[in-house]
Amino acid sequence: MKRIYLDNAATTPLDPVVLEEMLPLMREQFGNPSSIHGHGRVVRSAIEKARKKVAELLNTSPSEIFFTSGGTEADNTAIRNTVLAKGIKHIITSPLEHHAVLHTAEHLEKEGLAKVSLVELDSKGYVDYAHLEELLRTNEPSLISLMHGNNEIGNLLDLDRVGQLATEYKALFHSDTVQTMGHYKHDLQQLKTNFIVGAAHKFHGPKGVGFLYMQAGTKIPPFIHGGAQERNMRGGTENVYGIVGLAKALEIAYAEMAEHQQHIQGLKTHMIARLKEAIPEIGFNGNPETSEQSLYTVLNVSFPPTADSEMLLFNLDIEGISASGGSACSSGSDVGSHVLRALKADPSRPSARFSFSKYTTKEEIDTVVEKLSVIMGVEKVS
């Protein structure tokens, strides 16, 4: 049985072209980039070439790109060290954020280093911008941390609007852009953000590598100490082949973005239509039918209650279909989705997140809908 992979919001398959770009750094170019001899200089050059490429794609300076182990480290670095270095005593975030943001903010509050305010949301899970402005107006200078694209339900944030508010109220603005990096263009000369982040494995690059964009002038101390790497911003020998793979994956993503967006949005729209035809009382979490306000890569489906609702993902797996019940970082946990709880989703209705990539096919979508109709006790659709 050939398995169908629809969990690309958790991680994407490595592009073979990216692997080919990485292999020389694994086989021949093995020097330590901090070494001053020839072996080291070759590798140092590869890192800086990758940094320049990432900066070029994001329309910013290479000096503002810092490589990390992934999005979680980048988020932690931006949030925690901004509070420690900038005297920020107030963090504004939302209950729908990734735990890399929420747990970091909560930890800072427990330490007595900052107060955390959660911005109100509408019934679909979108930020109430009027309440955000009220929180900015009635509190001391703040750090705003709001994700660009929600990893579970796909809602998109208006980065420009939040950036304008941050500027008006002299707040710092960090956005977890892990789900949108490589899928949407980010022009950092136009965006009014102090920090954004990326993780290579979300756009067909390798795992274990990401980056933090830190706007010039927004100086914070390192999160990891122990060396002068990344211009004294991150101690530790660089993940060289990961960094090179990240840059190549982002380059491919930008070159093929329009084509892939059309293909994947088409798959999402097709799956919504097929599910509506196949399963009575089907629903969706978030607002997936509004493409301008929803990630084209993510579809969170709310199914009608059944006797074995808790077995939905297990039954999908038996049928050879890989999907998620929510955030990948909560997989294997019986706690459930904090995002769906915050939206007051009906706990009797099982939910599944299906997320797509450039490798997903229409035939796979049709197969998944047919399998779902059987699992949910509905006659097989033609």
KEVEX-216450 format. One record per residue (C-alpha): x, y, z; residue in one letter. Coordinates in steps of 0.5 Angstrom, whole numbers, plus 500, padded with zeros to 3 digits. Example, Ala and Ser with C-alpha at 12.3 -4.5 7.8 and 13.67 -1.06 7.14 Angstrom:
<sites>
SITE    u    v    w  r
SITE  525  491  516  A
SITE  527  498  514  S
</sites>
This chain:
<sites>
SITE    u    v    w  r
SITE  500  500  500  M
SITE  503  507  498  K
SITE  502  512  504  R
SITE  499  519  503  I
SITE  502  524  506  Y
SITE  498  530  508  L
SITE  502  533  514  D
SITE  506  538  511  N
SITE  505  543  516  A
SITE  509  539  521  A
SITE  515  537  516  T
SITE  516  537  509  T
SITE  520  532  504  P
SITE  527  534  503  L
SITE  527  537  495  D
SITE  532  532  492  P
SITE  535  538  489  V
SITE  537  541  496  V
SITE  540  534  498  L
SITE  545  535  492  E
SITE  547  542  494  E
SITE  548  539  501  M
SITE  552  533  499  L
SITE  559  536  498  P
SITE  559  539  505  L
SITE  558  533  508  M
SITE  563  529  504  R
SITE  568  533  502  E
SITE  568  540  505  Q
SITE  568  538  512  F
SITE  572  544  515  G
SITE  570  548  521  N
SITE  568  554  519  P
SITE  571  558  525  S
SITE  578  555  523  S
SITE  583  560  519  I
SITE  586  555  514  H
SITE  584  553  507  G
SITE  579  547  509  H
SITE  575  552  514  G
SITE  575  558  509  R
SITE  572  554  504  V
SITE  566  552  509  V
SITE  566  559  512  R
SITE  565  562  505  S
SITE  559  557  504  A
SITE  555  559  510  I
SITE  556  567  508  E
SITE  554  565  501  K
SITE  548  562  504  A
SITE  546  568  508  R
SITE  547  573  503  K
SITE  542  569  499  K
SITE  537  568  504  V
SITE  538  576  505  A
SITE  537  577  498  E
SITE  530  573  498  L
SITE  528  577  504  L
SITE  530  584  501  N
SITE  534  585  507  T
SITE  542  585  509  S
SITE  546  579  511  P
SITE  548  582  517  S
SITE  540  582  519  E
SITE  540  574  518  I
SITE  542  569  524  F
SITE  542  562  523  F
SITE  539  558  529  T
SITE  537  550  530  S
SITE  530  552  528  G
SITE  524  556  529  G
SITE  523  555  536  T
SITE  530  557  538  E
SITE  529  563  534  A
SITE  523  565  537  D
SITE  526  564  544  N
SITE  532  568  542  T
SITE  527  574  540  A
SITE  522  574  546  I
SITE  526  572  552  R
SITE  532  576  550  N
SITE  528  582  548  T
SITE  525  582  555  V
SITE  532  582  558  L
SITE  536  587  554  A
SITE  530  592  552  K
SITE  527  593  559  G
SITE  520  590  556  I
SITE  515  589  561  K
SITE  509  587  557  H
SITE  508  582  552  I
SITE  502  582  548  I
SITE  501  575  544  T
SITE  495  571  543  S
SITE  492  564  545  P
SITE  493  561  539  L
SITE  500  562  538  E
SITE  505  556  537  H
SITE  508  553  544  H
SITE  515  556  542  A
SITE  512  563  543  V
SITE  506  561  549  L
SITE  511  557  553  H
SITE  516  562  553  T
SITE  512  568  554  A
SITE  509  564  560  E
SITE  515  562  563  H
SITE  518  570  563  L
SITE  511  572  567  E
SITE  512  566  572  K
SITE  519  569  573  E
SITE  516  576  574  G
SITE  520  579  568  L
SITE  514  581  564  A
SITE  506  581  564  K
SITE  503  577  559  V
SITE  496  580  555  S
SITE  492  575  551  L
SITE  489  579  545  V
SITE  482  578  544  E
SITE  480  574  538  L
SITE  473  573  534  D
SITE  469  567  533  S
SITE  474  565  527  K
SITE  480  566  531  G
SITE  482  572  528  Y
SITE  486  578  532  V
SITE  481  583  534  D
SITE  486  589  532  Y
SITE  482  594  536  A
SITE  483  590  542  H
SITE  490  590  540  L
SITE  491  597  540  E
SITE  487  598  546  E
SITE  493  594  550  L
SITE  498  598  546  L
SITE  495  604  549  R
SITE  494  602  556  T
SITE  500  599  557  N
SITE  508  601  558  E
SITE  512  599  551  P
SITE  510  592  549  S
SITE  513  586  545  L
SITE  508  584  540  I
SITE  509  577  538  S
SITE  503  574  533  L
SITE  504  569  528  M
SITE  503  570  521  H
SITE  500  564  519  G
SITE  497  559  524  N
SITE  500  552  524  N
SITE  493  549  526  E
SITE  487  552  523  I
SITE  491  557  517  G
SITE  489  564  519  N
SITE  493  569  517  L
SITE  495  575  520  L
SITE  495  582  517  D
SITE  503  583  518  L
SITE  502  590  515  D
SITE  497  593  520  R
SITE  500  590  526  V
SITE  507  593  524  G
SITE  503  600  523  Q
SITE  501  599  530  L
SITE  507  597  533  A
SITE  511  603  530  T
SITE  505  608  532  E
SITE  506  606  540  Y
SITE  513  604  540  K
SITE  512  597  541  A
SITE  517  592  538  L
SITE  514  586  534  F
SITE  516  579  533  H
SITE  512  574  528  S
SITE  513  567  528  D
SITE  513  566  520  T
SITE  515  559  520  V
SITE  509  557  517  Q
SITE  509  562  511  T
SITE  516  563  510  M
SITE  517  560  503  G
SITE  510  560  502  H
SITE  509  567  501  Y
SITE  514  573  500  K
SITE  517  577  505  H
SITE  519  584  503  D
SITE  523  586  510  L
SITE  524  593  507  Q
SITE  517  594  507  Q
SITE  515  590  513  L
SITE  515  594  520  K
SITE  517  588  524  T
SITE  523  587  528  N
SITE  524  580  528  F
SITE  521  574  524  I
SITE  523  567  523  V
SITE  524  561  519  G
SITE  525  553  519  A
SITE  528  550  513  A
SITE  524  543  514  H
SITE  517  547  513  K
SITE  519  549  506  F
SITE  523  542  503  H
SITE  529  544  507  G
SITE  533  540  512  P
SITE  531  539  519  K
SITE  535  542  525  G
SITE  536  549  522  V
SITE  533  555  521  G
SITE  534  563  522  F
SITE  532  569  526  L
SITE  531  576  522  Y
SITE  533  581  527  M
SITE  532  588  524  Q
SITE  538  593  524  A
SITE  539  597  531  G
SITE  534  592  535  T
SITE  541  589  538  K
SITE  539  583  543  I
SITE  544  579  547  P
SITE  546  571  545  P
SITE  541  566  547  F
SITE  546  561  547  I
SITE  553  562  549  H
SITE  560  559  548  G
SITE  563  562  542  G
SITE  563  568  537  A
SITE  559  564  531  Q
SITE  554  568  528  E
SITE  557  575  529  R
SITE  557  573  537  N
SITE  550  572  537  M
SITE  550  564  537  R
SITE  555  560  540  G
SITE  557  553  537  G
SITE  559  550  531  T
SITE  555  552  525  E
SITE  550  546  522  N
SITE  554  548  515  V
SITE  550  543  510  Y
SITE  543  545  514  G
SITE  545  552  513  I
SITE  547  551  505  V
SITE  540  547  504  G
SITE  536  552  508  L
SITE  538  557  503  A
SITE  537  553  497  K
SITE  530  551  499  A
SITE  528  558  500  L
SITE  531  560  493  E
SITE  527  554  490  I
SITE  521  556  494  A
SITE  521  563  491  Y
SITE  523  561  484  A
SITE  517  557  484  E
SITE  512  560  489  M
SITE  506  562  484  A
SITE  506  556  481  E
SITE  506  552  487  H
SITE  501  557  490  Q
SITE  496  556  485  Q
SITE  497  548  485  H
SITE  496  547  492  I
SITE  490  552  493  Q
SITE  487  548  488  G
SITE  488  542  492  L
SITE  485  545  498  K
SITE  479  548  494  T
SITE  478  541  491  H
SITE  478  538  498  M
SITE  473  542  501  I
SITE  468  541  496  A
SITE  469  534  496  R
SITE  468  533  503  L
SITE  462  537  503  K
SITE  459  533  498  E
SITE  461  526  501  A
SITE  460  527  509  I
SITE  454  531  512  P
SITE  455  536  517  E
SITE  462  537  515  I
SITE  465  543  518  G
SITE  472  547  518  F
SITE  476  550  524  N
SITE  478  557  522  G
SITE  476  560  515  N
SITE  479  556  510  P
SITE  474  558  504  E
SITE  477  565  504  T
SITE  484  564  501  S
SITE  486  571  502  E
SITE  486  570  510  Q
SITE  488  563  510  S
SITE  494  559  509  L
SITE  493  555  502  Y
SITE  497  549  505  T
SITE  493  548  511  V
SITE  486  545  512  L
SITE  483  544  519  N
SITE  477  539  518  V
SITE  471  538  524  S
SITE  468  532  523  F
SITE  461  530  526  P
SITE  461  526  532  P
SITE  461  518  531  T
SITE  462  513  536  A
SITE  469  512  535  D
SITE  471  519  534  S
SITE  477  519  538  E
SITE  480  513  533  M
SITE  480  518  527  L
SITE  487  519  526  L
SITE  489  512  528  F
SITE  484  510  523  N
SITE  487  514  517  L
SITE  494  512  519  D
SITE  491  504  518  I
SITE  489  507  511  E
SITE  496  509  510  G
SITE  494  517  511  I
SITE  498  521  515  S
SITE  495  527  518  A
SITE  495  531  524  S
SITE  490  532  530  G
SITE  493  539  531  G
SITE  500  542  532  S
SITE  505  537  530  A
SITE  509  539  537  C
SITE  503  536  541  S
SITE  503  529  537  S
SITE  502  523  542  G
SITE  499  528  547  S
SITE  492  527  550  D
SITE  492  534  552  V
SITE  489  536  545  G
SITE  489  542  541  S
SITE  490  549  545  H
SITE  488  552  539  V
SITE  481  549  538  L
SITE  480  550  546  R
SITE  481  557  545  A
SITE  476  557  539  L
SITE  471  554  544  K
SITE  471  548  538  A
SITE  465  543  540  D
SITE  470  537  543  P
SITE  465  532  541  S
SITE  467  533  534  R
SITE  473  530  532  P
SITE  478  534  528  S
SITE  484  533  523  A
SITE  489  538  520  R
SITE  491  536  513  F
SITE  496  540  510  S
SITE  499  540  503  F
SITE  505  541  499  S
SITE  508  541  492  K
SITE  508  534  492  Y
SITE  501  533  493  T
SITE  496  530  488  T
SITE  489  531  486  K
SITE  488  523  486  E
SITE  491  523  493  E
SITE  486  528  495  I
SITE  480  524  492  D
SITE  483  518  495  T
SITE  483  521  502  V
SITE  476  523  502  V
SITE  473  516  499  E
SITE  477  513  505  K
SITE  474  519  510  L
SITE  467  517  508  S
SITE  468  510  509  V
SITE  471  511  516  I
SITE  465  516  518  M
SITE  460  511  516  G
SITE  458  514  510  V
SITE  457  511  503  E
SITE  463  511  498  K
SITE  463  517  494  V
SITE  464  516  486  S
</sites>
